Amino acid sequence: MKPAELVVNEAMNFSLPLVLSDQIGCANDLLRDGQNGFQFECSNVDDLKTKMQILLFDKNMRDSFGKESLKIIENYSYSSIINSLRTLYF
């Protein structure tokens, strides 16, 4: 796991919304665009600015996205992985 992906994981464990570049590898697994955060086009400062402003000024959305982040990351644990593997192989 790359350092950027660890930061995303930690942010989600603290119920924070995400704003991730389309170049972050874990975005496909952890980001639900419009549900727990936003994805922006890498190097597109205007896109990043717009998405950060939305979260900055909309507390309800920020809180909702944060709760969704925690819900998503709770499914990423050793026990959930083991249980998934058991259903596949046993």
Number of C-alpha atoms within 10 A of each C-alpha: 7 9 8 12 15 12 11 22 18 13 17 25 17 13 21 22 26 27 19 22 17 15 13 14 14 17 19 12 9 19 23 17 16 12 17 26 24 23 21 20 13 13 11 10 10 11 15 18 11 12 17 16 10 13 19 11 10 10 11 10 18 21 16 16 25 23 19 21 27 20 15 18 20 12 11 12 10 9 10 12 11 11 11 11 11 10 8 8 6 5
